[in-house]
């Protein structure tokens, strides 16, 4: 199942416009905060799919019946660009466990590249709800490789894959190459073009550089 949040009318579309805007996005604090806000939107929408228990809460006047999460998810993020998005989701799902994956492009002399996993930190994922986030879903290979690496920590009972900007090609790659169908794809917006250098167009640029500064 695929959810594209920008297809709905909400303030989320304003935040998407601002992270794309080449003038506004030069303010790193604002860029990071907008990514956090988008993460908060995703967390709220995904939370509607969770299981809840009826509980009794004592107020100063009486008891109130409420619904609380039956279990906490694990939020996994691909470093470094995904950190503001991760923070936004954690603002909402503040009891969640956390996992981090470092993936990078290893470039070759012929200008081609391959994605490699360098670092992984995660709790057990057995029978957990996993939320795997990355702001950009370009080719889709980083997301699939990160998910496969996380499987070394256990088998989730369901996975929510989250990206802010995706290419159509990246979406199709994920659909073809995920090792199982037990996942839901959550996207803020989907763009038509992916260049030969694997940049999404119109996209927004390098999310990691915009959030934290250019890297060597």
C-alpha positions as CSV (number, residue, x, y, z in Angstrom):
1,X,0.0,0.0,0.0
2,X,1.2,3.5,-0.9
3,X,0.2,6.7,0.8
4,X,1.1,10.1,-0.8
5,X,0.3,12.8,1.8
6,X,0.7,15.8,-0.6
7,X,-2.4,14.5,-2.5
8,X,-4.4,15.7,0.5
9,X,-5.0,19.4,1.2
10,X,-3.1,20.3,4.4
11,X,-0.4,22.6,5.8
12,X,2.0,19.8,5.0
13,X,2.1,21.1,1.4
14,X,3.4,24.5,2.7
15,X,6.3,22.7,4.4
16,X,7.1,20.7,1.2
17,X,7.1,24.0,-0.8
18,X,9.6,25.6,1.7
19,X,12.1,22.7,1.7
20,X,12.1,22.8,-2.1
21,X,12.5,26.6,-2.3
22,X,16.1,27.4,-3.2
23,X,16.0,30.6,-1.3
24,X,14.2,29.5,1.9
25,X,16.2,26.3,2.1
26,X,19.5,28.2,2.6
27,X,18.3,28.8,6.2
28,X,19.5,25.5,7.7
29,X,17.5,25.9,10.9
30,X,14.3,26.4,9.0
31,X,15.1,23.5,6.7
32,X,15.7,21.1,9.6
33,X,12.6,22.4,11.4
34,X,10.4,21.8,8.3
35,X,11.8,18.3,8.0
36,X,10.9,17.7,11.6
37,X,7.4,19.0,11.0
38,X,7.0,16.7,8.1
39,X,8.2,13.8,10.3
40,X,5.6,14.7,12.8
41,X,2.9,14.5,10.1
42,X,4.1,11.1,9.1
43,X,4.2,9.9,12.7
44,X,0.6,11.0,13.3
45,X,-0.7,9.4,10.1
46,X,1.2,6.1,10.8
47,X,0.0,6.1,14.4
48,X,-3.5,5.5,13.1
49,X,-2.5,2.0,12.0
50,X,-1.2,1.0,15.4
51,X,-2.9,-1.3,18.0
52,X,-4.2,0.4,21.1
53,X,-5.4,-0.8,24.5
54,X,-8.2,0.6,26.6
55,X,-6.8,2.0,29.8
56,X,-8.1,3.9,32.8
57,X,-6.5,7.2,33.7
58,X,-7.1,8.9,37.0
59,X,-7.7,12.6,36.9
60,X,-8.0,14.9,40.0
61,X,-11.8,14.4,39.7
62,X,-12.5,10.9,38.4
63,X,-11.3,8.1,36.2
64,X,-11.3,8.5,32.4
65,X,-11.1,5.7,29.8
66,X,-8.4,6.3,27.2
67,X,-6.6,4.5,24.4
68,X,-2.9,4.1,24.7
69,X,-0.3,2.3,22.4
70,X,-0.2,-1.4,22.9
71,X,3.4,-1.5,21.9
72,X,6.1,1.0,20.8
73,X,7.6,1.0,17.3
74,X,11.2,1.1,16.3
75,X,12.2,4.2,14.3
76,X,15.1,3.5,12.0
77,X,16.9,6.2,10.0
78,X,19.5,6.3,7.3
79,X,22.3,8.7,8.3
80,X,23.0,11.5,8.1
81,X,20.2,13.2,6.1
82,X,17.5,11.4,7.9
83,X,18.2,12.9,11.4
84,X,15.8,15.8,11.3
85,X,13.0,13.6,9.9
86,X,13.8,11.1,12.6
87,X,13.6,13.8,15.3
88,X,10.2,14.9,14.1
89,X,8.8,11.3,14.3
90,X,10.3,10.9,17.7
91,X,8.6,14.1,18.9
92,X,5.3,12.3,18.4
93,X,6.3,8.7,19.0
94,X,8.4,9.6,22.0
95,X,8.4,6.1,23.5
96,X,9.8,4.5,20.4
97,X,13.0,2.6,20.2
98,X,15.6,3.8,17.7
99,X,17.9,2.3,15.0
100,X,20.4,3.9,12.7
101,X,22.0,2.8,9.4
102,X,24.8,4.5,7.6
103,X,24.7,4.0,3.8
104,X,26.9,5.7,1.3
105,X,27.6,5.9,-2.4
106,X,30.9,4.3,-3.4
107,X,31.8,5.9,-6.7
108,X,33.8,4.2,-9.5
109,X,36.0,5.7,-12.2
110,X,33.4,5.3,-14.8
111,X,31.1,7.6,-12.8
112,X,28.9,4.7,-11.7
113,X,28.4,4.0,-8.0
114,X,27.1,1.3,-5.7
115,X,25.4,1.7,-2.3
116,X,27.2,0.2,0.7
117,X,26.1,-0.2,4.3
118,X,28.8,1.0,6.7
119,X,27.2,1.1,10.2
120,X,24.2,-0.4,11.9
121,X,22.8,0.1,15.4
122,X,19.5,-1.4,16.3
123,X,17.5,-3.2,19.0
124,X,15.8,-6.5,18.3
125,X,13.2,-6.1,15.6
126,X,11.5,-9.5,16.1
127,X,7.7,-9.0,15.9
128,X,8.1,-5.2,16.2
129,X,6.6,-2.5,14.1
130,X,9.5,-0.9,12.2
131,X,9.5,2.6,10.7
132,X,12.3,3.1,8.2
133,X,13.0,6.7,7.2
134,X,15.1,8.6,4.6
135,X,14.2,12.0,3.3
136,X,14.9,11.1,-0.3
137,X,13.9,8.0,-2.2
138,X,15.9,8.4,-5.4
139,X,17.0,5.0,-6.9
140,X,15.5,3.2,-3.9
141,X,18.6,1.0,-3.5
142,X,19.6,2.6,-0.2
143,X,16.2,2.0,1.3
144,X,16.2,-1.7,0.2
145,X,19.7,-2.3,1.4
146,X,19.1,-0.6,4.7
147,X,16.0,-2.8,5.2
148,X,17.9,-6.0,4.4
149,X,20.7,-5.0,6.8
150,X,18.1,-4.4,9.6
151,X,16.8,-7.9,9.1
152,X,20.0,-9.1,10.8
153,X,18.4,-7.8,14.0
154,X,15.1,-9.7,13.6
155,X,12.0,-10.0,11.5
156,X,9.5,-7.0,12.0
157,X,5.8,-7.9,12.0
158,X,5.3,-4.8,9.7
159,X,7.4,-2.1,8.2
160,X,6.5,1.5,7.3
161,X,8.9,3.0,4.8
162,X,8.9,6.8,4.9
163,X,10.4,9.3,2.4
164,X,9.7,13.0,1.9
165,X,10.5,13.2,-1.8
166,X,10.5,10.1,-4.0
167,X,11.1,9.5,-7.7
168,X,8.7,7.2,-9.6
169,X,11.7,5.1,-10.5
170,X,12.6,4.7,-6.8
171,X,9.1,3.7,-5.8
172,X,9.1,1.0,-8.5
173,X,12.5,-0.2,-7.4
174,X,11.3,-0.6,-3.8
175,X,8.2,-2.4,-5.0
176,X,10.3,-4.8,-7.1
177,X,13.1,-5.5,-4.7
178,X,11.8,-5.6,-1.2
179,X,12.4,-9.1,0.1
180,X,8.8,-9.4,1.3
181,X,5.5,-7.6,0.9
182,X,4.9,-6.9,4.5
183,X,5.4,-3.1,4.3
184,X,3.5,0.2,3.7
185,X,5.1,3.1,1.8
186,X,4.5,6.6,3.0
187,X,5.6,9.5,0.8
188,X,5.1,13.3,1.1
189,X,5.5,13.8,-2.7
190,X,6.5,11.9,-5.8
191,X,8.5,13.5,-8.7
192,X,8.6,12.3,-12.2
193,X,12.3,12.5,-13.1
194,X,15.5,10.8,-11.9
195,X,18.7,12.0,-13.7
196,X,21.6,9.9,-14.9
197,X,23.4,10.9,-11.7
198,X,20.4,9.7,-9.6
199,X,19.1,13.2,-8.6
200,X,15.4,13.6,-8.2
201,X,13.9,16.4,-10.4
202,X,12.5,18.8,-9.4
203,X,13.5,17.4,-6.0
204,X,15.2,19.7,-3.5
205,X,18.9,19.0,-3.7
206,X,21.1,17.2,-1.2
207,X,19.0,16.9,2.0
208,X,22.0,16.1,4.2
209,X,24.0,19.1,2.9
210,X,21.0,21.4,3.3
211,X,20.5,20.2,6.9
212,X,24.1,20.0,8.1
213,X,26.4,21.7,5.6
214,X,28.4,20.4,2.6
215,X,30.7,17.4,3.0
216,X,34.0,16.6,1.4
